[in-house]
Amino acid sequence: MKHILLAALLGAALAAPAAANDSTAELAAGGLVLTRTDAIVMKSEDLYISADEVRVRYVFLNTSGKAVTTRVAFPMPDIGGPEFFFHDTNIPGGEDPANLLAFVTRVDGAAVRMDVEQKAFVGDVDRTAWLIARGLPLALHVDGMVERLDALPPADQTEAVRLGLAIPDEYDAGRGWETHYNPAWILKTTFHWEQTFPAGKEIVVEHSYRPATGGSVGTIVGSPFMATPEWAETRDRYCIDSAFLAGVKKAQGKSEYPPFTEQRIAYVLKTGGNWAGPIGDFRMVIDKGTPANLVSFCASGVKKIGPTTFEVRKTNWTPDRDLSILILKPLPPVE
């Protein structure tokens, strides 16, 4: 895997967590479980990722010789975590507690009615039942979430903090000392539906959605924070190399901090391996938004196909890692 510098000039598109690959699944006692099928192959996957839209088109073929009905699942990006309420994150689905990113699925051109499963996690621990027992919504982005936590009995508030579900926010806003509770769990959402794959016939499944947008006011790249352990994690996740750093340094000049904001996109590729065999033909297009953008990600065989678009193609490919994209947006000039 290698890094590619997508522009000689500097800039960035809005970016955000993106979603995941299709997978087979089953409804078990504990909820939806991703599974593997050897009856259906993914002949092709055509993936487009930008800050404004994510689109993916699959072509499946049932090679078993008889019709197969199975549950198809599409895990959405995780929403939440300890820092969620301290960052400006736009949720395109607004107040919809389930369809956070205006997610749409079509099979052979026809819209599909999907079921949804949502769970609340802290780390690897499922805390869904705790929240439901106290009448709290799992969708921590909806309006009034802090007020709902503030209204819990003190014993529940203490336990929520102990379990990592809430973070106390203490301050004096001119009315005396106040304590409020911000939600800190991770919301995991998976759309799923039952699909019949006729024997020997290709089925086209298409998804589209608008990724949530957000980011930081600065970047660790080129900053004094490169001396911290977080830098090594960032460097490895996005395959940042000397060419990318040189571009940042050129714009930075003699300033201590680079003149960028930092944006990120994450896309889960590995669940595509739950179908029989590798992906026959894989094509991915990354659109960085404007020709002035700097972006770094891990991929091989990247080809520039337009002023803002870059293409990766694979044949008989099994993803072995998920995709992380780092985009830097230059700060506007100071007037």
ROBA-758434 format. One record per residue (C-alpha): residue in three letters; z, x, y. Coordinates in Angstrom, 1 decimal. Last residue first. Layout:
N
<site type="ALA" pz="Z" px="X" py="Y"/>
...
END
This chain:
335
<site type="GLU" pz="5.5" px="-7.8" py="40.2"/>
<site type="VAL" pz="6.7" px="-6.4" py="36.8"/>
<site type="PRO" pz="3.9" px="-6.4" py="34.3"/>
<site type="PRO" pz="4.2" px="-8.9" py="31.4"/>
<site type="LEU" pz="6.0" px="-7.5" py="28.3"/>
<site type="PRO" pz="3.7" px="-6.4" py="25.6"/>
<site type="LYS" pz="3.7" px="-8.4" py="22.4"/>
<site type="LEU" pz="4.3" px="-6.5" py="19.1"/>
<site type="ILE" pz="3.5" px="-8.1" py="15.8"/>
<site type="LEU" pz="5.2" px="-7.3" py="12.5"/>
<site type="ILE" pz="3.8" px="-8.9" py="9.3"/>
<site type="SER" pz="5.7" px="-9.2" py="6.0"/>
<site type="LEU" pz="3.9" px="-10.2" py="2.8"/>
<site type="ASP" pz="5.6" px="-10.7" py="-0.5"/>
<site type="ARG" pz="5.4" px="-8.1" py="-3.3"/>
<site type="ASP" pz="3.8" px="-7.7" py="-6.7"/>
<site type="PRO" pz="0.8" px="-10.1" py="-6.2"/>
<site type="THR" pz="-1.4" px="-10.3" py="-9.4"/>
<site type="TRP" pz="-5.0" px="-9.6" py="-8.7"/>
<site type="ASN" pz="-8.1" px="-10.3" py="-10.8"/>
<site type="THR" pz="-10.2" px="-9.4" py="-7.7"/>
<site type="LYS" pz="-8.7" px="-8.6" py="-4.3"/>
<site type="ARG" pz="-10.0" px="-9.0" py="-0.8"/>
<site type="VAL" pz="-8.1" px="-8.3" py="2.5"/>
<site type="GLU" pz="-9.6" px="-9.3" py="5.8"/>
<site type="PHE" pz="-8.7" px="-8.6" py="9.5"/>
<site type="THR" pz="-9.2" px="-10.9" py="12.4"/>
<site type="THR" pz="-8.7" px="-10.4" py="16.2"/>
<site type="PRO" pz="-12.0" px="-9.0" py="17.4"/>
<site type="GLY" pz="-13.7" px="-9.8" py="14.1"/>
<site type="ILE" pz="-14.1" px="-8.7" py="10.5"/>
<site type="LYS" pz="-11.8" px="-5.7" py="10.4"/>
<site type="LYS" pz="-11.4" px="-4.6" py="6.8"/>
<site type="VAL" pz="-8.1" px="-4.0" py="5.0"/>
<site type="GLY" pz="-8.4" px="-2.3" py="1.6"/>
<site type="SER" pz="-4.7" px="-2.0" py="1.1"/>
<site type="ALA" pz="-1.9" px="-4.0" py="2.5"/>
<site type="CYS" pz="1.5" px="-3.6" py="4.1"/>
<site type="PHE" pz="1.8" px="-4.9" py="7.7"/>
<site type="SER" pz="1.6" px="-3.7" py="11.2"/>
<site type="VAL" pz="0.4" px="-5.4" py="14.4"/>
<site type="LEU" pz="-0.5" px="-4.4" py="17.9"/>
<site type="ASN" pz="-2.3" px="-7.1" py="19.9"/>
<site type="ALA" pz="-4.8" px="-6.7" py="22.7"/>
<site type="PRO" pz="-7.7" px="-8.4" py="20.9"/>
<site type="THR" pz="-5.8" px="-11.7" py="21.0"/>
<site type="GLY" pz="-4.3" px="-13.8" py="18.2"/>
<site type="LYS" pz="-3.5" px="-11.4" py="15.4"/>
<site type="ASP" pz="-5.5" px="-13.3" py="12.8"/>
<site type="ILE" pz="-4.8" px="-12.1" py="9.3"/>
<site type="VAL" pz="-7.4" px="-13.2" py="6.7"/>
<site type="MET" pz="-6.6" px="-13.1" py="3.0"/>
<site type="ARG" pz="-9.0" px="-13.4" py="0.1"/>
<site type="PHE" pz="-8.1" px="-13.4" py="-3.5"/>
<site type="ASP" pz="-10.6" px="-13.9" py="-6.3"/>
<site type="GLY" pz="-9.5" px="-14.4" py="-9.9"/>
<site type="ILE" pz="-5.7" px="-14.6" py="-9.2"/>
<site type="PRO" pz="-4.1" px="-13.0" py="-12.3"/>
<site type="GLY" pz="-3.3" px="-14.7" py="-15.6"/>
<site type="ALA" pz="-2.1" px="-18.2" py="-16.2"/>
<site type="TRP" pz="-0.3" px="-19.5" py="-13.1"/>
<site type="ASN" pz="3.2" px="-18.4" py="-12.2"/>
<site type="GLY" pz="1.8" px="-15.3" py="-10.4"/>
<site type="GLY" pz="1.2" px="-17.2" py="-7.2"/>
<site type="THR" pz="5.0" px="-17.2" py="-6.8"/>
<site type="LYS" pz="4.6" px="-13.6" py="-5.6"/>
<site type="LEU" pz="2.8" px="-14.3" py="-2.3"/>
<site type="VAL" pz="5.6" px="-15.5" py="-0.1"/>
<site type="TYR" pz="4.6" px="-15.2" py="3.6"/>
<site type="ALA" pz="6.6" px="-13.6" py="6.4"/>
<site type="ILE" pz="5.5" px="-13.5" py="10.0"/>
<site type="ARG" pz="7.4" px="-11.5" py="12.7"/>
<site type="GLN" pz="7.5" px="-11.2" py="16.5"/>
<site type="GLU" pz="8.9" px="-8.3" py="18.6"/>
<site type="THR" pz="8.7" px="-8.2" py="22.4"/>
<site type="PHE" pz="7.3" px="-5.1" py="23.9"/>
<site type="PRO" pz="7.6" px="-2.6" py="26.8"/>
<site type="PRO" pz="9.2" px="0.2" py="24.7"/>
<site type="TYR" pz="12.6" px="1.3" py="25.8"/>
<site type="GLU" pz="13.6" px="4.7" py="27.2"/>
<site type="SER" pz="10.6" px="4.7" py="29.6"/>
<site type="LYS" pz="8.7" px="7.9" py="29.8"/>
<site type="GLY" pz="5.4" px="6.4" py="28.6"/>
<site type="GLN" pz="6.1" px="3.3" py="26.5"/>
<site type="ALA" pz="2.4" px="2.3" py="26.2"/>
<site type="LYS" pz="1.5" px="5.6" py="24.5"/>
<site type="LYS" pz="4.7" px="5.6" py="22.5"/>
<site type="VAL" pz="3.8" px="2.2" py="20.9"/>
<site type="GLY" pz="0.4" px="3.4" py="20.0"/>
<site type="ALA" pz="1.8" px="6.6" py="18.6"/>
<site type="LEU" pz="4.3" px="4.6" py="16.5"/>
<site type="PHE" pz="1.5" px="2.7" py="14.9"/>
<site type="ALA" pz="-0.4" px="5.9" py="14.1"/>
<site type="SER" pz="2.8" px="7.5" py="12.7"/>
<site type="ASP" pz="3.4" px="4.8" py="10.2"/>
<site type="ILE" pz="5.0" px="1.3" py="10.0"/>
<site type="CYS" pz="4.7" px="-0.1" py="6.5"/>
<site type="TYR" pz="6.1" px="-3.5" py="7.6"/>
<site type="ARG" pz="9.1" px="-3.7" py="5.3"/>
<site type="ASP" pz="9.5" px="0.1" py="5.0"/>
<site type="ARG" pz="9.7" px="0.7" py="8.8"/>
<site type="THR" pz="12.0" px="-2.3" py="9.4"/>
<site type="GLU" pz="14.4" px="-1.3" py="6.6"/>
<site type="ALA" pz="14.4" px="2.3" py="7.9"/>
<site type="TRP" pz="15.0" px="1.2" py="11.4"/>
<site type="GLU" pz="18.0" px="-1.0" py="10.5"/>
<site type="PRO" pz="19.9" px="2.1" py="9.4"/>
<site type="THR" pz="20.2" px="3.1" py="13.0"/>
<site type="ALA" pz="18.5" px="6.1" py="14.8"/>
<site type="MET" pz="15.5" px="3.9" py="15.5"/>
<site type="PHE" pz="17.8" px="2.0" py="17.8"/>
<site type="PRO" pz="16.9" px="4.4" py="20.6"/>
<site type="SER" pz="13.7" px="2.4" py="20.9"/>
<site type="GLY" pz="10.2" px="3.3" py="19.7"/>
<site type="VAL" pz="10.1" px="0.3" py="17.3"/>
<site type="ILE" pz="13.4" px="-1.6" py="17.5"/>
<site type="THR" pz="11.6" px="-4.2" py="19.6"/>
<site type="GLY" pz="12.6" px="-6.3" py="22.6"/>
<site type="VAL" pz="13.1" px="-10.0" py="23.6"/>
<site type="SER" pz="13.3" px="-11.1" py="20.0"/>
<site type="GLY" pz="11.2" px="-13.6" py="18.1"/>
<site type="GLY" pz="10.3" px="-17.2" py="17.7"/>
<site type="THR" pz="7.6" px="-19.5" py="16.4"/>
<site type="ALA" pz="7.8" px="-21.9" py="13.4"/>
<site type="PRO" pz="4.6" px="-21.9" py="11.5"/>
<site type="ARG" pz="2.2" px="-24.8" py="11.8"/>
<site type="TYR" pz="1.0" px="-26.2" py="8.5"/>
<site type="SER" pz="-2.0" px="-26.4" py="6.1"/>
<site type="HIS" pz="-2.3" px="-26.7" py="2.4"/>
<site type="GLU" pz="-5.4" px="-27.1" py="0.2"/>
<site type="VAL" pz="-5.8" px="-27.7" py="-3.5"/>
<site type="VAL" pz="-9.2" px="-27.7" py="-5.0"/>
<site type="ILE" pz="-9.5" px="-28.7" py="-8.7"/>
<site type="GLU" pz="-12.1" px="-27.2" py="-11.0"/>
<site type="LYS" pz="-12.9" px="-29.1" py="-14.2"/>
<site type="GLY" pz="-12.7" px="-27.8" py="-17.8"/>
<site type="ALA" pz="-10.0" px="-30.1" py="-18.9"/>
<site type="PRO" pz="-8.7" px="-32.4" py="-16.2"/>
<site type="PHE" pz="-5.7" px="-31.1" py="-14.1"/>
<site type="THR" pz="-3.3" px="-33.9" py="-13.4"/>
<site type="GLN" pz="-0.8" px="-33.3" py="-10.6"/>
<site type="GLU" pz="2.8" px="-34.3" py="-10.1"/>
<site type="TRP" pz="4.1" px="-33.5" py="-6.6"/>
<site type="HIS" pz="6.3" px="-30.9" py="-4.9"/>
<site type="PHE" pz="7.5" px="-29.8" py="-1.4"/>
<site type="THR" pz="10.2" px="-27.3" py="-1.4"/>
<site type="THR" pz="12.8" px="-26.8" py="1.4"/>
<site type="LYS" pz="15.5" px="-24.1" py="1.5"/>
<site type="LEU" pz="17.9" px="-24.4" py="4.4"/>
<site type="ILE" pz="20.0" px="-21.3" py="4.9"/>
<site type="TRP" pz="23.6" px="-21.8" py="6.1"/>
<site type="ALA" pz="25.0" px="-20.7" py="9.5"/>
<site type="PRO" pz="25.7" px="-23.9" py="11.4"/>
<site type="ASN" pz="27.4" px="-23.2" py="14.8"/>
<site type="TYR" pz="31.0" px="-24.3" py="15.4"/>
<site type="HIS" pz="32.5" px="-24.7" py="18.8"/>
<site type="THR" pz="35.7" px="-23.3" py="20.2"/>
<site type="GLU" pz="36.6" px="-23.8" py="23.9"/>
<site type="TRP" pz="39.0" px="-21.9" py="26.2"/>
<site type="GLY" pz="39.4" px="-23.5" py="29.6"/>
<site type="ARG" pz="37.0" px="-25.8" py="31.5"/>
<site type="GLY" pz="35.2" px="-23.1" py="33.3"/>
<site type="ALA" pz="32.8" px="-22.2" py="30.5"/>
<site type="ASP" pz="35.4" px="-20.2" py="28.6"/>
<site type="TYR" pz="34.1" px="-19.0" py="25.2"/>
<site type="GLU" pz="34.5" px="-19.2" py="21.4"/>
<site type="ASP" pz="31.6" px="-19.7" py="19.0"/>
<site type="PRO" pz="32.9" px="-20.2" py="15.5"/>
<site type="ILE" pz="30.3" px="-19.5" py="12.8"/>
<site type="ALA" pz="29.7" px="-22.1" py="10.1"/>
<site type="LEU" pz="28.6" px="-22.3" py="6.5"/>
<site type="GLY" pz="29.9" px="-18.8" py="5.6"/>
<site type="LEU" pz="32.4" px="-20.2" py="3.0"/>
<site type="ARG" pz="35.4" px="-19.1" py="5.1"/>
<site type="VAL" pz="33.9" px="-20.6" py="8.2"/>
<site type="ALA" pz="33.3" px="-23.9" py="6.5"/>
<site type="GLU" pz="36.8" px="-23.8" py="5.0"/>
<site type="THR" pz="38.4" px="-23.5" py="8.4"/>
<site type="GLN" pz="36.2" px="-26.3" py="9.8"/>
<site type="ASP" pz="37.1" px="-28.5" py="6.8"/>
<site type="ALA" pz="40.8" px="-27.9" py="7.4"/>
<site type="PRO" pz="40.4" px="-28.7" py="11.1"/>
<site type="PRO" pz="38.8" px="-32.1" py="10.3"/>
<site type="LEU" pz="35.1" px="-32.1" py="11.1"/>
<site type="ALA" pz="34.0" px="-33.3" py="14.6"/>
<site type="ASP" pz="33.0" px="-29.8" py="15.8"/>
<site type="LEU" pz="30.7" px="-29.6" py="12.8"/>
<site type="ARG" pz="29.0" px="-32.8" py="13.8"/>
<site type="GLU" pz="28.8" px="-31.7" py="17.5"/>
<site type="VAL" pz="27.1" px="-28.5" py="16.4"/>
<site type="MET" pz="24.5" px="-30.4" py="14.4"/>
<site type="GLY" pz="23.8" px="-32.9" py="17.3"/>
<site type="ASP" pz="20.1" px="-32.3" py="17.4"/>
<site type="VAL" pz="18.5" px="-31.4" py="14.1"/>
<site type="HIS" pz="18.0" px="-27.7" py="13.3"/>
<site type="LEU" pz="20.7" px="-27.6" py="10.5"/>
<site type="ALA" pz="18.6" px="-29.8" py="8.2"/>
<site type="LEU" pz="21.2" px="-30.3" py="5.4"/>
<site type="PRO" pz="22.7" px="-33.2" py="7.2"/>
<site type="LEU" pz="26.5" px="-33.4" py="7.1"/>
<site type="GLY" pz="28.3" px="-36.4" py="5.5"/>
<site type="ARG" pz="31.2" px="-34.3" py="4.3"/>
<site type="ALA" pz="30.4" px="-34.6" py="0.6"/>
<site type="ILE" pz="26.7" px="-33.8" py="1.5"/>
<site type="LEU" pz="27.8" px="-30.5" py="3.1"/>
<site type="TRP" pz="29.9" px="-29.3" py="0.1"/>
<site type="ALA" pz="27.2" px="-30.5" py="-2.4"/>
<site type="THR" pz="24.5" px="-28.4" py="-0.8"/>
<site type="ARG" pz="26.6" px="-25.2" py="-0.8"/>
<site type="ASP" pz="24.3" px="-23.3" py="-3.3"/>
<site type="VAL" pz="25.5" px="-19.7" py="-3.5"/>
<site type="ASP" pz="22.9" px="-16.8" py="-3.4"/>
<site type="GLY" pz="23.6" px="-15.9" py="0.2"/>
<site type="VAL" pz="24.9" px="-19.1" py="1.8"/>
<site type="PHE" pz="22.5" px="-21.8" py="0.6"/>
<site type="ALA" pz="21.7" px="-25.3" py="1.6"/>
<site type="LYS" pz="19.2" px="-27.2" py="-0.6"/>
<site type="GLN" pz="16.2" px="-29.4" py="0.1"/>
<site type="GLU" pz="13.8" px="-31.0" py="-2.4"/>
<site type="VAL" pz="10.7" px="-32.9" py="-1.1"/>
<site type="ASP" pz="8.3" px="-35.3" py="-2.8"/>
<site type="MET" pz="4.7" px="-35.3" py="-1.8"/>
<site type="ARG" pz="2.0" px="-37.9" py="-1.0"/>
<site type="VAL" pz="-1.3" px="-36.1" py="-1.3"/>
<site type="ALA" pz="-4.1" px="-36.3" py="1.2"/>
<site type="ALA" pz="-7.6" px="-36.4" py="-0.4"/>
<site type="GLY" pz="-10.1" px="-33.5" py="0.0"/>
<site type="ASP" pz="-10.1" px="-32.4" py="-3.6"/>
<site type="VAL" pz="-6.3" px="-32.3" py="-3.4"/>
<site type="ARG" pz="-4.9" px="-32.2" py="0.1"/>
<site type="THR" pz="-1.5" px="-31.1" py="1.3"/>
<site type="VAL" pz="0.0" px="-31.3" py="4.8"/>
<site type="PHE" pz="3.0" px="-29.5" py="6.3"/>
<site type="ALA" pz="4.1" px="-30.5" py="9.8"/>
<site type="LEU" pz="6.4" px="-27.4" py="9.9"/>
<site type="LEU" pz="9.9" px="-29.0" py="9.5"/>
<site type="ASN" pz="8.8" px="-31.7" py="7.1"/>
<site type="ALA" pz="12.3" px="-32.5" py="5.9"/>
<site type="PRO" pz="14.7" px="-33.2" py="8.8"/>
<site type="ASP" pz="12.0" px="-34.3" py="11.2"/>
<site type="GLU" pz="13.5" px="-33.6" py="14.6"/>
<site type="GLY" pz="10.6" px="-31.5" py="15.8"/>
<site type="GLY" pz="8.1" px="-30.6" py="13.1"/>
<site type="PRO" pz="6.9" px="-27.6" py="15.0"/>
<site type="ILE" pz="10.4" px="-25.9" py="14.9"/>
<site type="ASN" pz="10.6" px="-23.5" py="17.8"/>
<site type="THR" pz="13.1" px="-20.7" py="17.4"/>
<site type="ASP" pz="14.9" px="-19.3" py="20.4"/>
<site type="HIS" pz="17.6" px="-17.1" py="18.8"/>
<site type="PHE" pz="21.4" px="-17.4" py="18.8"/>
<site type="PHE" pz="21.4" px="-20.7" py="16.9"/>
<site type="PHE" pz="19.6" px="-19.1" py="13.9"/>
<site type="GLU" pz="21.6" px="-15.8" py="13.8"/>
<site type="PRO" pz="23.9" px="-16.7" py="10.9"/>
<site type="GLY" pz="21.1" px="-18.2" py="8.8"/>
<site type="GLY" pz="18.7" px="-21.0" py="9.4"/>
<site type="ILE" pz="15.3" px="-22.0" py="8.0"/>
<site type="ASP" pz="13.8" px="-20.6" py="4.8"/>
<site type="PRO" pz="10.0" px="-20.9" py="4.6"/>
<site type="MET" pz="8.5" px="-23.7" py="2.5"/>
<site type="PRO" pz="8.3" px="-23.6" py="-1.3"/>
<site type="PHE" pz="5.1" px="-25.3" py="-2.6"/>
<site type="ALA" pz="5.5" px="-26.9" py="-6.0"/>
<site type="VAL" pz="3.1" px="-28.4" py="-8.5"/>
<site type="ARG" pz="4.4" px="-30.6" py="-11.3"/>
<site type="THR" pz="2.3" px="-30.7" py="-14.4"/>
<site type="THR" pz="-0.3" px="-33.0" py="-16.0"/>
<site type="VAL" pz="-2.7" px="-31.2" py="-18.3"/>
<site type="ALA" pz="-6.0" px="-32.6" py="-19.6"/>
<site type="LYS" pz="-7.3" px="-31.0" py="-22.8"/>
<site type="GLY" pz="-9.3" px="-27.9" py="-23.6"/>
<site type="SER" pz="-6.6" px="-25.4" py="-22.3"/>
<site type="THR" pz="-8.8" px="-23.8" py="-19.6"/>
<site type="ASN" pz="-7.7" px="-26.0" py="-16.7"/>
<site type="LEU" pz="-9.2" px="-24.5" py="-13.6"/>
<site type="PHE" pz="-7.7" px="-24.1" py="-10.1"/>
<site type="VAL" pz="-9.3" px="-23.4" py="-6.8"/>
<site type="TYR" pz="-6.8" px="-22.7" py="-4.0"/>
<site type="ARG" pz="-7.2" px="-23.1" py="-0.2"/>
<site type="VAL" pz="-4.5" px="-21.8" py="2.2"/>
<site type="ARG" pz="-4.1" px="-22.4" py="5.9"/>
<site type="VAL" pz="-1.4" px="-21.2" py="8.2"/>
<site type="GLU" pz="-1.7" px="-22.1" py="11.8"/>
<site type="ASP" pz="-0.6" px="-21.1" py="15.3"/>
<site type="ALA" pz="0.8" px="-17.7" py="14.8"/>
<site type="SER" pz="-2.0" px="-16.8" py="12.4"/>
<site type="ILE" pz="-2.4" px="-16.7" py="8.7"/>
<site type="TYR" pz="-5.5" px="-17.6" py="6.6"/>
<site type="LEU" pz="-5.4" px="-17.6" py="2.8"/>
<site type="ASP" pz="-8.3" px="-18.1" py="0.4"/>
<site type="GLU" pz="-7.0" px="-18.2" py="-3.2"/>
<site type="SER" pz="-9.4" px="-18.2" py="-6.2"/>
<site type="LYS" pz="-9.7" px="-19.0" py="-9.9"/>
<site type="MET" pz="-6.0" px="-19.8" py="-10.3"/>
<site type="VAL" pz="-5.8" px="-20.4" py="-14.0"/>
<site type="ILE" pz="-4.3" px="-23.4" py="-15.8"/>
<site type="ALA" pz="-3.0" px="-23.7" py="-19.4"/>
<site type="ASP" pz="-0.7" px="-20.7" py="-19.4"/>
<site type="THR" pz="1.9" px="-22.4" py="-17.2"/>
<site type="ARG" pz="4.9" px="-20.7" py="-15.6"/>
<site type="THR" pz="8.0" px="-22.4" py="-14.1"/>
<site type="LEU" pz="9.7" px="-22.9" py="-10.8"/>
<site type="VAL" pz="12.8" px="-25.0" py="-11.2"/>
<site type="LEU" pz="13.4" px="-28.2" py="-9.1"/>
<site type="GLY" pz="16.9" px="-29.6" py="-9.3"/>
<site type="GLY" pz="20.0" px="-28.8" py="-11.2"/>
<site type="ALA" pz="19.3" px="-31.2" py="-14.0"/>
<site type="ALA" pz="15.7" px="-30.0" py="-14.2"/>
<site type="LEU" pz="12.6" px="-31.2" py="-12.5"/>
<site type="GLU" pz="9.8" px="-28.8" py="-13.5"/>
<site type="ALA" pz="7.7" px="-26.4" py="-11.5"/>
<site type="THR" pz="4.2" px="-24.8" py="-11.3"/>
<site type="SER" pz="3.6" px="-22.6" py="-8.3"/>
<site type="ASP" pz="1.7" px="-22.7" py="-5.0"/>
<site type="ASN" pz="2.3" px="-19.8" py="-2.7"/>
<site type="ALA" pz="4.8" px="-19.6" py="0.1"/>
<site type="ALA" pz="5.5" px="-20.3" py="3.7"/>
<site type="ALA" pz="5.4" px="-18.5" py="7.0"/>
<site type="PRO" pz="8.2" px="-17.1" py="9.1"/>
<site type="ALA" pz="7.1" px="-16.7" py="12.7"/>
<site type="ALA" pz="4.6" px="-15.2" py="15.1"/>
<site type="LEU" pz="3.4" px="-15.5" py="18.6"/>
<site type="ALA" pz="0.5" px="-13.1" py="19.1"/>
<site type="ALA" pz="1.1" px="-9.6" py="20.2"/>
<site type="GLY" pz="0.0" px="-6.9" py="22.6"/>
<site type="LEU" pz="-1.1" px="-3.3" py="22.9"/>
<site type="LEU" pz="-4.5" px="-1.7" py="23.0"/>
<site type="ALA" pz="-6.0" px="0.3" py="20.2"/>
<site type="ALA" pz="-5.7" px="-2.6" py="17.9"/>
<site type="LEU" pz="-5.0" px="-3.6" py="14.2"/>
<site type="LEU" pz="-3.2" px="-0.5" py="13.1"/>
<site type="ILE" pz="-3.2" px="-0.5" py="9.3"/>
<site type="HIS" pz="-0.3" px="0.4" py="7.1"/>
<site type="LYS" pz="-0.7" px="1.3" py="3.5"/>
<site type="MET" pz="0.0" px="0.0" py="0.0"/>
END
